[in-house]
Amino acid sequence: MSNGQRYLAAINARAAKLSKELSALRQERELHLAEAERFDQERQRISLEFAAYLLPEVSDKALAKLQQRIHYPGLLPIKKEVDERLEAADQERASLAKLPEVEHFDFHQSQVKDELAALEDSYQSYARKKAAWLASADYHALDKRQYFDPRYAPRFFKRLADWRNVSLLMEQLERAEPGRARFANPQAIRDEHALVFGEGSAIIEAYQDQQKRLGELEAQYARYQELLAAPKRLLTELYERLSEALVKHVESYTDTLLLELGSGDKHVVAFLQKMVGMRKQADYLREIVTRRLYPQISQLEREHNKIESKAQRVNRKLWRGKAIYVSGADQIAMERFDHQKWEKRRQRYAQTRSRLSSFDSYHRGSPARDYLWWDLMTKGSRGDDLPEVNRFRAAHPGWDYRSYQEPWSTVSNVVITAAAVDLAADALSLQQSDSSFDHHKRDIS
C-alpha cells in the first residue's frame, strides 16, 4: 500500500469514527428533548389537578372566594362570558327546536331526497347536453347573433356564416353524445336548443334547488345538535380557561405570595413543588441540549465535513496517479482519535439526563425563587454553563441545598399524599363528566 493510500485509509477511518460519534450525540439530543416533552405533558396534567383542587365548583360565590385568596380578579369575568354564551346557545336551541324542519327532520330530509331521486335521470341527461352546448365556441357565436331567437331573420351573407357555425355545432353535439340521431336540418338544432335551454334548464334549476334545500336542512339540524352539546362543551371550556388562568397567575407569584397561598394547606404546597420541579426538569434538559449538545454536534459536523472534503481531494489525486507526500506526523495526527474522551463526555451527558429524568423527590424542593433545583436534582453537579445555575450561584455564594430551610416551616417536606391526588383527580373527573343539560346549567350558574 502506497503512502497516499495509507493516508486515504486513515482519513476514511477517521470519518467513520466521527460519523459514529455524531450519530450517538444526535441520539442523546433526541433523548433529552423527548424527556423534556414528557415533563411538559406531565406538568400539564398536574396543573389541571392543582386547578381542580382549588376549583371544586364554579359558582360565583366559590370563584369570588378563590379570587380573593389568590389576589386575582380575572376568574369571574371568564365565567360571565361563558354564561352569556351558554344563555345565547340555549335561546338559539329553543328557537330551532320549534321549527318543523328540526322537529320532524327525518321526514323533511326524506321528502327532499325523494324529489332528488325523481329528478336524477333527467337532470343528469340535460346537464350533459347543456354542458356540451356551452363548451362549443360555435354555439356562443350563434347565440351572440341571436340565431336561436324565433324572430331572427338574417340576410344572405349572414345566413352563410350561420350555416358554417350550425354545421360545426351539429358535428360537435353528435360527437359529444355517441349513438344519438343525426340532426336532419338547422331547424332540428333549433328545436333541441329550445328543449335543452327550456325544459332542461328548468329541471336543472329544480334539481339544484332541492340540493340546496337538503344542504340547508342538514346544516340547520347539525347546528341544533351542536347546540344540544353546548352545555357540556362550554362547561369543559370554562374549567380549562379557569385552570389556565389560575395556573398562569400563580406561576407569576413572588415568594411572598407563594408563601401566603401555601400557608396552612400542605396539598397546595405539594402541588406547587411538583409543578415547579417538573418545569425545571424540562428547562434543564433543553438548556443542556442548547449549551452542551448543540455545540459538540456542530463541532463534529464541521470536522466531519472537512474530513469528507479531504478524502475526496486525496482520492481524486490518487485516481489521476499523482504522488502524495504525507509526513509521519500528518499520518499519526490523522490516525489519532481519542474515542475514550468522546465516550466519557457522552456518558456524562447520559448520566445527567438520567438524574434529571429519574428525579421525583419534589417534596424536598421549594417553589420559591431563591431555590436551585439543579443542585437537588443532580446532587450539585457542574452547571455553571447553564444561565440559571450561573446566576444563582453568583447571587448565593456558599448556598447548599442540603441545608436549605423551607419557608413553610409548618408544612415543609410534604409529599403529595394519595388523598390529595385522589381529591384533585375526582374533581377533574367530575368537571369532565357527562351530565345532563340542566345539571350543567346549574353548575355554571
Sine and cosine of phi, psi and omega as CSV:
sin_phi,cos_phi,sin_psi,cos_psi,sin_omega,cos_omega
0.00,0.00,0.77,-0.64,-0.04,-1.00
-0.95,0.31,0.21,-0.98,0.03,-1.00
-0.85,0.53,-0.71,0.71,0.00,-1.00
-0.90,0.43,-0.63,0.78,-0.01,-1.00
-0.92,0.38,-0.62,0.79,0.05,-1.00
-0.90,0.43,-0.63,0.78,0.01,-1.00
-0.91,0.41,-0.66,0.75,0.03,-1.00
-0.90,0.44,-0.63,0.78,0.03,-1.00
-0.90,0.44,-0.63,0.77,0.03,-1.00
-0.92,0.40,-0.62,0.78,0.04,-1.00
-0.89,0.46,-0.74,0.67,-0.02,-1.00
-0.90,0.44,-0.62,0.78,0.02,-1.00
-0.91,0.42,-0.66,0.75,0.01,-1.00
-0.91,0.40,-0.65,0.76,0.03,-1.00
-0.88,0.48,-0.64,0.77,0.01,-1.00
-0.91,0.42,-0.65,0.76,0.01,-1.00
-0.92,0.39,-0.66,0.75,0.04,-1.00
-0.89,0.46,-0.65,0.76,0.01,-1.00
-0.89,0.46,-0.64,0.77,0.01,-1.00
-0.90,0.43,-0.69,0.72,0.01,-1.00
-0.92,0.40,-0.63,0.78,0.04,-1.00
-0.86,0.51,-0.72,0.70,-0.01,-1.00
-0.88,0.48,-0.66,0.75,0.00,-1.00
-0.92,0.40,-0.67,0.74,0.01,-1.00
-0.92,0.38,-0.64,0.77,0.04,-1.00
-0.90,0.44,-0.61,0.79,0.05,-1.00
-0.91,0.42,-0.66,0.75,0.02,-1.00
-0.89,0.45,-0.63,0.78,0.05,-1.00
-0.87,0.50,-0.72,0.70,0.00,-1.00
-0.90,0.43,-0.59,0.81,0.04,-1.00
-0.91,0.42,-0.66,0.75,0.05,-1.00
-0.88,0.48,-0.73,0.68,-0.04,-1.00
-0.92,0.39,-0.60,0.80,0.03,-1.00
-0.91,0.42,-0.65,0.76,0.03,-1.00
-0.92,0.39,-0.62,0.78,0.05,-1.00
-0.88,0.47,-0.67,0.74,0.03,-1.00
-0.90,0.43,-0.62,0.79,0.02,-1.00
-0.89,0.46,-0.67,0.74,0.02,-1.00
-0.93,0.36,-0.57,0.82,0.08,-1.00
-0.86,0.51,-0.72,0.69,-0.03,-1.00
-0.92,0.38,-0.66,0.75,0.00,-1.00
-0.92,0.40,-0.62,0.78,0.03,-1.00
-0.91,0.41,-0.60,0.80,0.06,-1.00
-0.88,0.48,-0.65,0.76,0.03,-1.00
-0.90,0.43,-0.71,0.71,0.01,-1.00
-0.90,0.44,-0.61,0.80,0.02,-1.00
-0.89,0.46,-0.65,0.76,0.04,-1.00
-0.91,0.42,-0.63,0.78,0.04,-1.00
-0.92,0.39,-0.62,0.79,0.05,-1.00
-0.89,0.46,-0.71,0.70,0.02,-1.00
-0.90,0.44,-0.63,0.77,0.02,-1.00
-0.90,0.43,-0.57,0.82,0.03,-1.00
-0.90,0.43,-0.65,0.76,0.00,-1.00
-0.99,0.14,-0.29,0.96,-0.06,-1.00
-0.85,-0.52,0.89,0.46,0.02,-1.00
-0.91,0.42,-0.36,0.93,0.08,-1.00
-0.50,-0.86,0.27,-0.96,-0.07,-1.00
-0.83,-0.56,0.59,0.81,0.11,-0.99
-0.95,0.31,0.33,-0.94,0.01,-1.00
-0.85,0.52,-0.65,0.76,-0.02,-1.00
-0.89,0.46,-0.71,0.71,-0.03,-1.00
-0.92,0.39,-0.65,0.76,0.00,-1.00
-0.93,0.37,-0.63,0.77,0.04,-1.00
-0.88,0.48,-0.66,0.75,0.01,-1.00
-0.91,0.41,-0.66,0.75,0.00,-1.00
-0.93,0.37,-0.63,0.78,0.05,-1.00
-0.84,0.54,-0.66,0.75,0.01,-1.00
-0.92,0.39,-0.60,0.80,-0.04,-1.00
-0.93,0.36,-0.65,0.76,-0.08,-1.00
-0.99,-0.15,0.06,1.00,0.03,-1.00
0.85,0.53,0.78,0.62,-0.04,-1.00
-0.56,-0.83,0.89,-0.45,-0.06,-1.00
-1.00,-0.01,0.21,0.98,-0.16,-0.99
-1.00,-0.05,0.04,1.00,-0.06,-1.00
-0.99,0.13,-0.74,0.68,-0.01,-1.00
-0.88,0.47,-0.62,0.78,0.08,-1.00
-0.87,0.50,-0.59,0.81,0.05,-1.00
-0.90,0.44,-0.71,0.71,0.00,-1.00
-0.91,0.42,-0.63,0.78,0.01,-1.00
-0.88,0.48,-0.69,0.72,0.00,-1.00
-0.89,0.46,-0.71,0.71,-0.01,-1.00
-0.92,0.40,-0.62,0.79,0.07,-1.00
-0.86,0.52,-0.68,0.73,-0.01,-1.00
-0.91,0.42,-0.64,0.77,0.04,-1.00
-0.92,0.38,-0.59,0.81,0.04,-1.00
-0.91,0.40,-0.67,0.75,0.01,-1.00
-0.90,0.43,-0.67,0.74,0.03,-1.00
-0.89,0.45,-0.65,0.76,0.02,-1.00
-0.91,0.42,-0.62,0.78,0.01,-1.00
-0.90,0.43,-0.67,0.74,0.01,-1.00
-0.92,0.40,-0.67,0.74,0.02,-1.00
-0.91,0.42,-0.64,0.77,0.01,-1.00
-0.89,0.45,-0.70,0.72,0.00,-1.00
-0.89,0.45,-0.61,0.79,0.02,-1.00
-0.91,0.41,-0.70,0.72,0.00,-1.00
-0.92,0.39,-0.57,0.83,-0.05,-1.00
-0.89,0.46,-0.40,0.92,-0.02,-1.00
-0.99,0.15,-0.25,0.97,-0.05,-1.00
-0.96,0.26,0.70,-0.71,0.03,-1.00
-0.86,0.52,-0.58,0.82,-0.03,-1.00
-0.91,0.41,-0.40,0.92,0.05,-1.00
-1.00,-0.04,-0.71,0.71,-0.02,-1.00
-0.89,0.46,-0.63,0.78,0.00,-1.00
-0.88,-0.48,0.78,0.62,-0.11,-0.99
-0.86,0.51,-0.72,0.69,-0.06,-1.00
-0.85,0.52,-0.65,0.76,0.00,-1.00
-0.90,0.44,-0.74,0.67,-0.04,-1.00
-0.92,0.38,-0.62,0.79,0.04,-1.00
-0.90,0.44,-0.70,0.71,0.01,-1.00
-0.89,0.45,-0.62,0.79,0.00,-1.00
-0.89,0.45,-0.71,0.70,0.00,-1.00
-0.92,0.40,-0.64,0.77,0.01,-1.00
-0.90,0.43,-0.59,0.81,0.06,-1.00
-0.90,0.43,-0.65,0.76,0.04,-1.00
-0.88,0.47,-0.68,0.74,0.01,-1.00
-0.90,0.43,-0.65,0.76,0.01,-1.00
-0.90,0.44,-0.62,0.79,0.00,-1.00
-0.92,0.38,-0.52,0.85,-0.03,-1.00
-1.00,-0.03,-0.18,0.98,-0.19,-0.98
-0.81,0.58,-0.81,0.59,-0.09,-1.00
-0.89,0.45,-0.74,0.68,0.00,-1.00
-0.89,0.45,-0.64,0.77,0.00,-1.00
-0.88,0.48,-0.75,0.67,-0.03,-1.00
-0.88,0.48,-0.68,0.73,0.00,-1.00
-0.89,0.45,-0.78,0.62,-0.03,-1.00
-0.93,0.37,-0.56,0.83,0.02,-1.00
-0.90,0.45,-0.64,0.77,0.05,-1.00
-0.91,0.40,-0.71,0.71,-0.01,-1.00
-0.87,0.49,-0.73,0.68,-0.07,-1.00
-0.91,0.41,-0.61,0.80,0.03,-1.00
-0.88,0.47,-0.64,0.76,0.02,-1.00
-0.90,0.43,-0.66,0.75,0.05,-1.00
-0.88,0.47,-0.76,0.65,-0.09,-1.00
-0.93,0.37,-0.34,0.94,0.02,-1.00
-0.99,0.15,-0.12,0.99,-0.08,-1.00
-1.00,-0.08,0.81,-0.59,0.08,-1.00
-0.93,0.36,-0.51,0.86,0.02,-1.00
-0.92,0.39,-0.59,0.80,0.05,-1.00
-0.88,0.47,-0.72,0.70,-0.03,-1.00
-0.90,0.44,-0.57,0.82,0.05,-1.00
-0.91,0.42,-0.69,0.72,0.03,-1.00
-0.91,0.41,-0.66,0.75,-0.02,-1.00
-0.91,0.42,-0.60,0.80,0.02,-1.00
-0.90,0.44,-0.55,0.83,0.02,-1.00
-1.00,0.05,0.13,0.99,0.04,-1.00
0.88,0.47,0.59,0.81,-0.04,-1.00
-0.89,0.46,-0.53,0.85,-0.09,-1.00
-1.00,0.00,0.05,1.00,0.10,-1.00
-0.97,0.23,0.81,-0.59,-0.02,-1.00
-0.83,0.56,-0.42,0.91,-0.04,-1.00
-1.00,0.04,0.03,1.00,-0.06,-1.00
-0.94,0.34,0.82,-0.57,-0.01,-1.00
-0.65,-0.76,1.00,0.07,-0.07,-1.00
-0.98,0.21,0.29,-0.96,0.11,-0.99
-1.00,0.09,0.00,-1.00,-0.19,-0.98
-0.85,0.53,-0.78,0.63,-0.10,-1.00
-0.94,0.34,-0.57,0.82,0.08,-1.00
-0.92,0.40,-0.56,0.83,0.02,-1.00
-0.91,0.42,-0.60,0.80,0.05,-1.00
-0.89,0.45,-0.68,0.73,0.03,-1.00
-0.90,0.44,-0.64,0.77,0.04,-1.00
-0.88,0.48,-0.68,0.73,-0.07,-1.00
-0.87,0.49,-0.62,0.79,0.01,-1.00
-0.89,0.45,-0.75,0.67,0.01,-1.00
-0.90,0.44,-0.64,0.77,0.01,-1.00
-0.89,0.46,-0.69,0.73,-0.01,-1.00
-0.88,0.48,-0.71,0.70,0.02,-1.00
-0.91,0.40,-0.61,0.79,0.02,-1.00
-0.90,0.43,-0.69,0.73,0.05,-1.00
-0.83,0.56,-0.72,0.69,-0.02,-1.00
-0.88,0.47,-0.69,0.72,-0.01,-1.00
-0.90,0.43,-0.68,0.73,-0.01,-1.00
-0.93,0.37,-0.61,0.79,0.03,-1.00
-0.92,0.39,-0.59,0.80,0.02,-1.00
-0.95,0.32,-0.55,0.84,-0.02,-1.00
-0.95,0.31,-0.33,0.95,-0.03,-1.00
-0.75,-0.66,0.98,0.18,-0.05,-1.00
-0.83,0.55,0.65,-0.76,0.05,-1.00
1.00,-0.03,-0.17,0.99,-0.02,-1.00
-0.97,0.23,0.35,-0.94,0.03,-1.00
-0.94,0.33,0.57,-0.82,0.01,-1.00
-0.95,0.32,0.49,-0.87,0.05,-1.00
-0.95,0.32,0.78,-0.62,-0.06,-1.00
-0.97,0.23,-0.57,0.82,-0.07,-1.00
-0.28,-0.96,0.12,-0.99,-0.02,-1.00
-0.85,0.52,-0.50,0.86,0.00,-1.00
-0.91,0.41,-0.54,0.84,0.01,-1.00
-0.89,0.46,-0.62,0.79,-0.01,-1.00
-0.96,0.27,-0.49,0.87,0.10,-1.00
-0.92,0.39,-0.64,0.77,0.02,-1.00
-0.90,0.44,-0.66,0.75,0.00,-1.00
-0.92,0.38,-0.60,0.80,0.05,-1.00
-0.86,0.51,-0.71,0.71,0.01,-1.00
-0.88,0.47,-0.59,0.80,-0.01,-1.00
-0.95,0.32,-0.76,0.65,-0.07,-1.00
-0.92,0.39,-0.70,0.71,-0.07,-1.00
-1.00,-0.02,-0.01,1.00,0.10,-1.00
-0.97,-0.26,-1.00,0.05,0.01,-1.00
-0.87,0.50,-0.67,0.74,-0.02,-1.00
-0.88,0.48,-0.72,0.69,0.00,-1.00
-0.89,0.46,-0.60,0.80,0.02,-1.00
-0.90,0.43,-0.66,0.75,0.01,-1.00
-0.92,0.38,-0.68,0.73,0.02,-1.00
-0.88,0.48,-0.70,0.71,0.01,-1.00
-0.90,0.44,-0.66,0.75,0.01,-1.00
-0.89,0.45,-0.66,0.75,0.00,-1.00
-0.90,0.43,-0.71,0.71,-0.01,-1.00
-0.92,0.39,-0.55,0.83,0.07,-1.00
-0.89,0.45,-0.67,0.75,0.02,-1.00
-0.92,0.39,-0.61,0.80,0.07,-1.00
-0.88,0.47,-0.70,0.72,0.03,-1.00
-0.89,0.46,-0.66,0.75,0.01,-1.00
-0.88,0.47,-0.69,0.72,0.02,-1.00
-0.89,0.46,-0.69,0.73,0.02,-1.00
-0.88,0.47,-0.65,0.76,0.01,-1.00
-0.92,0.40,-0.67,0.75,0.03,-1.00
-0.86,0.50,-0.74,0.68,-0.06,-1.00
-0.94,0.35,-0.60,0.80,0.03,-1.00
-0.92,0.39,-0.65,0.76,0.01,-1.00
-0.90,0.44,-0.67,0.74,-0.01,-1.00
-0.94,0.33,-0.59,0.81,0.06,-1.00
-0.89,0.46,-0.64,0.77,0.05,-1.00
-0.89,0.45,-0.64,0.77,0.03,-1.00
-0.89,0.46,-0.69,0.72,0.03,-1.00
-0.90,0.44,-0.62,0.79,0.04,-1.00
-0.89,0.45,-0.63,0.77,0.01,-1.00
-0.94,0.34,-0.52,0.85,0.08,-1.00
-0.89,0.46,-0.57,0.82,-0.02,-1.00
-1.00,0.03,-0.07,1.00,-0.08,-1.00
-0.86,0.52,-0.68,0.73,-0.02,-1.00
-0.83,0.55,-0.73,0.68,0.00,-1.00
-0.91,0.42,-0.70,0.71,-0.02,-1.00
-0.89,0.45,-0.69,0.72,-0.03,-1.00
-0.94,0.33,-0.56,0.83,0.05,-1.00
-0.91,0.41,-0.67,0.74,0.06,-1.00
-0.88,0.48,-0.70,0.72,0.03,-1.00
-0.88,0.48,-0.64,0.77,0.00,-1.00
-0.87,0.50,-0.76,0.65,0.00,-1.00
-0.89,0.46,-0.64,0.77,-0.01,-1.00
-0.91,0.42,-0.69,0.72,-0.02,-1.00
-0.94,0.35,-0.65,0.76,0.05,-1.00
-0.89,0.45,-0.67,0.74,0.00,-1.00
-0.90,0.45,-0.71,0.70,-0.01,-1.00
-0.88,0.47,-0.72,0.70,-0.01,-1.00
-0.90,0.43,-0.66,0.75,-0.03,-1.00
-0.90,0.44,-0.76,0.65,-0.05,-1.00
-0.91,0.42,-0.68,0.73,0.01,-1.00
-0.87,0.49,-0.65,0.76,0.01,-1.00
-0.92,0.39,-0.72,0.70,-0.03,-1.00
-0.89,0.45,-0.57,0.82,-0.02,-1.00
-0.92,0.39,-0.33,0.95,0.01,-1.00
-1.00,0.00,0.03,1.00,-0.07,-1.00
-0.89,0.45,0.53,-0.85,0.24,-0.97
-0.98,0.20,0.20,-0.98,0.03,-1.00
-0.86,0.50,-0.58,0.81,-0.01,-1.00
-0.89,0.45,-0.70,0.72,0.00,-1.00
-0.93,0.36,-0.61,0.80,0.06,-1.00
-0.88,0.47,-0.68,0.74,0.01,-1.00
-0.88,0.47,-0.66,0.75,0.01,-1.00
-0.91,0.41,-0.67,0.74,-0.03,-1.00
-0.91,0.42,-0.65,0.76,-0.06,-1.00
-1.00,0.08,-0.17,0.98,-0.06,-1.00
-0.88,0.48,0.84,-0.54,0.05,-1.00
0.98,0.18,0.04,1.00,0.00,-1.00
-0.73,-0.68,1.00,-0.06,-0.08,-1.00
-0.90,0.43,-0.45,0.89,-0.01,-1.00
-0.95,0.32,-0.63,0.78,0.07,-1.00
-0.88,0.48,-0.71,0.70,0.03,-1.00
-0.85,0.53,-0.71,0.71,-0.03,-1.00
-0.90,0.43,-0.67,0.75,0.06,-1.00
-0.88,0.47,-0.70,0.72,0.00,-1.00
-0.89,0.46,-0.66,0.75,0.03,-1.00
-0.86,0.51,-0.69,0.72,-0.05,-1.00
-0.95,0.32,-0.65,0.76,0.00,-1.00
-0.90,0.44,-0.72,0.69,0.00,-1.00
-0.92,0.38,-0.67,0.74,0.00,-1.00
-0.87,0.49,-0.68,0.73,0.00,-1.00
-0.93,0.37,-0.59,0.81,0.07,-1.00
-0.89,0.45,-0.64,0.77,0.02,-1.00
-0.90,0.43,-0.66,0.75,0.02,-1.00
-0.85,0.52,-0.73,0.69,0.02,-1.00
-0.90,0.44,-0.68,0.73,-0.01,-1.00
-0.89,0.45,-0.71,0.71,-0.03,-1.00
-0.90,0.44,-0.68,0.73,-0.01,-1.00
-0.88,0.48,-0.66,0.75,0.01,-1.00
-0.95,0.31,-0.58,0.81,0.04,-1.00
-0.91,0.42,-0.61,0.79,0.04,-1.00
-0.89,0.45,-0.65,0.76,0.05,-1.00
-0.87,0.49,-0.73,0.69,-0.06,-1.00
-0.94,0.35,-0.69,0.72,-0.15,-0.99
-1.00,-0.01,-0.40,0.92,-0.09,-1.00
-0.87,-0.49,-0.80,0.60,-0.12,-0.99
-0.96,0.29,-0.72,0.70,-0.01,-1.00
-0.86,0.52,-0.73,0.69,0.04,-1.00
-0.87,0.50,-0.66,0.76,0.01,-1.00
-0.91,0.41,-0.67,0.74,0.02,-1.00
-0.89,0.45,-0.69,0.72,0.01,-1.00
-0.89,0.46,-0.66,0.75,0.02,-1.00
-0.88,0.48,-0.73,0.69,0.00,-1.00
-0.92,0.40,-0.61,0.80,0.03,-1.00
-0.89,0.45,-0.68,0.74,0.02,-1.00
-0.89,0.45,-0.71,0.70,0.00,-1.00
-0.91,0.42,-0.64,0.77,0.00,-1.00
-0.90,0.44,-0.66,0.75,0.02,-1.00
-0.90,0.43,-0.64,0.77,0.03,-1.00
-0.90,0.43,-0.66,0.75,0.01,-1.00
-0.91,0.42,-0.67,0.74,0.02,-1.00
-0.88,0.48,-0.67,0.75,0.02,-1.00
-0.90,0.43,-0.66,0.75,0.02,-1.00
-0.89,0.46,-0.67,0.74,0.01,-1.00
-0.87,0.50,-0.64,0.77,0.01,-1.00
-0.92,0.40,-0.67,0.74,0.00,-1.00
-0.91,0.42,-0.72,0.69,0.00,-1.00
-0.90,0.45,-0.65,0.76,-0.01,-1.00
-0.90,0.44,-0.63,0.78,0.02,-1.00
-0.90,0.43,-0.65,0.76,0.02,-1.00
-0.90,0.43,-0.68,0.73,0.02,-1.00
-0.90,0.44,-0.63,0.78,-0.02,-1.00
-0.91,0.42,-0.53,0.85,0.03,-1.00
-0.99,0.10,-0.05,1.00,0.04,-1.00
0.99,0.14,0.28,0.96,0.00,-1.00
-0.99,0.15,0.59,-0.81,0.03,-1.00
-0.97,0.25,0.62,-0.79,0.01,-1.00
-0.84,-0.55,0.86,-0.51,0.03,-1.00
-1.00,-0.08,0.82,-0.57,0.03,-1.00
-0.79,-0.61,0.84,-0.54,0.02,-1.00
-0.96,0.29,0.34,-0.94,0.04,-1.00
-0.88,0.48,-0.58,0.82,0.01,-1.00
-0.92,0.40,-0.64,0.76,0.03,-1.00
-0.91,0.42,-0.63,0.77,0.00,-1.00
-0.90,0.43,-0.70,0.72,-0.01,-1.00
-0.91,0.40,-0.66,0.75,0.00,-1.00
-0.89,0.46,-0.63,0.78,0.00,-1.00
-0.94,0.34,-0.57,0.82,-0.04,-1.00
-0.98,0.19,-0.35,0.94,-0.06,-1.00
-0.97,0.24,0.82,-0.57,0.06,-1.00
-0.52,-0.86,0.93,-0.37,-0.07,-1.00
-0.98,0.19,0.99,0.16,-0.02,-1.00
-0.89,0.46,-0.59,0.81,-0.04,-1.00
-0.91,0.42,-0.58,0.82,0.02,-1.00
-0.88,0.48,-0.73,0.68,0.00,-1.00
-0.92,0.38,-0.60,0.80,0.02,-1.00
-0.90,0.45,-0.69,0.72,0.02,-1.00
-0.90,0.44,-0.62,0.78,0.00,-1.00
-0.90,0.44,-0.71,0.70,0.02,-1.00
-0.90,0.43,-0.59,0.81,0.04,-1.00
-0.90,0.43,-0.61,0.79,0.04,-1.00
-0.91,0.41,-0.66,0.75,0.05,-1.00
-0.87,0.49,-0.73,0.69,-0.03,-1.00
-0.91,0.42,-0.62,0.79,-0.01,-1.00
-0.92,0.40,-0.68,0.74,0.03,-1.00
-0.90,0.43,-0.68,0.73,0.04,-1.00
-0.86,0.51,-0.68,0.73,-0.01,-1.00
-0.90,0.44,-0.66,0.75,0.02,-1.00
-0.90,0.44,-0.70,0.71,0.00,-1.00
-0.92,0.40,-0.65,0.76,-0.08,-1.00
-0.95,0.30,-0.55,0.84,-0.07,-1.00
-1.00,0.02,-0.16,0.99,-0.04,-1.00
-0.91,0.40,0.76,-0.65,0.06,-1.00
-0.58,-0.81,0.24,0.97,0.01,-1.00
-1.00,0.01,0.86,0.51,-0.08,-1.00
-0.90,0.44,-0.44,0.90,-0.02,-1.00
-0.91,0.42,-0.26,0.96,0.00,-1.00
-1.00,0.04,-0.20,0.98,-0.02,-1.00
-0.99,-0.16,-0.10,-0.99,-0.03,-1.00
-0.66,-0.75,0.64,-0.77,0.09,-1.00
-0.97,0.24,-0.09,1.00,0.00,-1.00
-0.91,0.40,0.41,-0.91,-0.05,-1.00
-0.97,0.24,-0.38,0.92,-0.01,-1.00
-1.00,0.00,0.72,0.70,0.00,-1.00
-0.66,-0.75,0.70,-0.72,-0.02,-1.00
-0.96,-0.27,0.99,-0.17,0.00,-1.00
-0.90,0.44,-0.49,0.87,-0.02,-1.00
-0.82,0.57,-0.72,0.70,-0.03,-1.00
-0.91,0.42,-0.63,0.78,0.02,-1.00
-0.92,0.39,-0.69,0.72,-0.09,-1.00
-0.96,0.29,-0.57,0.82,-0.07,-1.00
-0.95,-0.33,0.10,0.99,-0.02,-1.00
0.86,0.51,0.68,0.73,0.10,-1.00
0.97,0.23,0.45,0.89,-0.01,-1.00
-0.90,0.44,0.31,-0.95,0.06,-1.00
-0.85,0.53,0.72,-0.70,-0.01,-1.00
-0.34,-0.94,0.35,0.94,-0.04,-1.00
-0.92,0.38,-0.25,0.97,0.06,-1.00
-0.98,0.19,-0.15,0.99,0.06,-1.00
-1.00,-0.06,0.80,-0.60,-0.11,-0.99
-0.80,0.60,-0.73,0.69,-0.05,-1.00
-0.89,0.46,-0.70,0.71,-0.01,-1.00
-0.90,0.44,-0.69,0.72,-0.02,-1.00
-0.89,0.46,-0.72,0.69,-0.01,-1.00
-0.90,0.43,-0.68,0.73,-0.06,-1.00
-0.90,0.44,-0.72,0.70,-0.05,-1.00
-0.93,0.38,-0.53,0.85,0.05,-1.00
-0.93,0.36,-0.57,0.82,-0.03,-1.00
-1.00,0.09,-0.33,0.94,-0.04,-1.00
-0.76,-0.65,0.92,0.39,0.01,-1.00
-0.87,0.49,0.69,-0.72,0.02,-1.00
0.99,0.15,0.04,1.00,-0.01,-1.00
-0.91,0.42,0.66,-0.75,-0.01,-1.00
-0.70,-0.71,0.85,-0.53,-0.04,-1.00
-0.88,0.47,-0.42,0.91,-0.04,-1.00
-0.96,0.29,-0.36,0.93,0.00,-1.00
-0.93,-0.37,0.19,0.98,-0.03,-1.00
-0.92,0.39,0.68,-0.73,0.02,-1.00
-0.97,-0.23,0.90,-0.44,0.00,-1.00
-0.91,0.42,0.78,-0.63,-0.02,-1.00
-0.89,0.45,-0.45,0.90,0.05,-1.00
-1.00,0.08,0.96,0.27,-0.13,-0.99
-0.87,0.49,-0.47,0.88,-0.04,-1.00
-1.00,0.06,-0.22,0.98,-0.03,-1.00
-0.75,-0.66,0.41,0.91,-0.05,-1.00
-0.95,0.31,0.34,-0.94,0.02,-1.00
0.79,0.61,0.75,0.67,0.00,-1.00
-0.99,-0.14,0.76,-0.65,0.12,-0.99
-1.00,-0.08,0.57,-0.82,0.09,-1.00
-0.90,0.44,0.93,-0.37,-0.06,-1.00
-0.96,0.29,0.34,-0.94,0.04,-1.00
-0.86,0.50,-0.56,0.83,0.00,-1.00
-0.91,0.42,-0.66,0.75,-0.01,-1.00
-0.91,0.41,-0.70,0.71,-0.01,-1.00
-0.90,0.43,-0.68,0.73,0.01,-1.00
-0.89,0.45,-0.66,0.75,0.00,-1.00
-0.88,0.47,-0.71,0.70,0.00,-1.00
-0.92,0.39,-0.67,0.75,0.00,-1.00
-0.90,0.43,-0.63,0.77,0.03,-1.00
-0.90,0.43,-0.66,0.75,0.01,-1.00
-0.91,0.42,-0.67,0.74,0.01,-1.00
-0.90,0.43,-0.65,0.76,0.02,-1.00
-0.90,0.43,-0.64,0.77,0.01,-1.00
-0.89,0.45,-0.63,0.77,-0.02,-1.00
-0.90,0.44,-0.53,0.85,-0.10,-1.00
-0.98,-0.20,0.12,0.99,-0.08,-1.00
-0.96,0.28,0.34,-0.94,0.06,-1.00
-0.99,0.17,0.93,-0.38,0.00,-1.00
-0.84,-0.54,0.29,-0.96,0.00,-1.00
-0.96,0.29,0.23,-0.97,-0.01,-1.00
-0.86,0.52,-0.71,0.70,-0.03,-1.00
-0.91,0.42,-0.61,0.79,-0.02,-1.00
-0.89,0.45,-0.68,0.73,0.00,-1.00
-0.90,0.43,-0.69,0.73,0.01,-1.00
-0.88,0.47,-0.63,0.77,-0.02,-1.00
-0.92,0.40,-0.65,0.76,0.00,-1.00
-0.91,0.41,-0.67,0.74,-0.07,-1.00
-0.95,0.32,-0.63,0.77,0.00,-1.00
-1.00,0.06,0.00,0.00,0.00,0.00
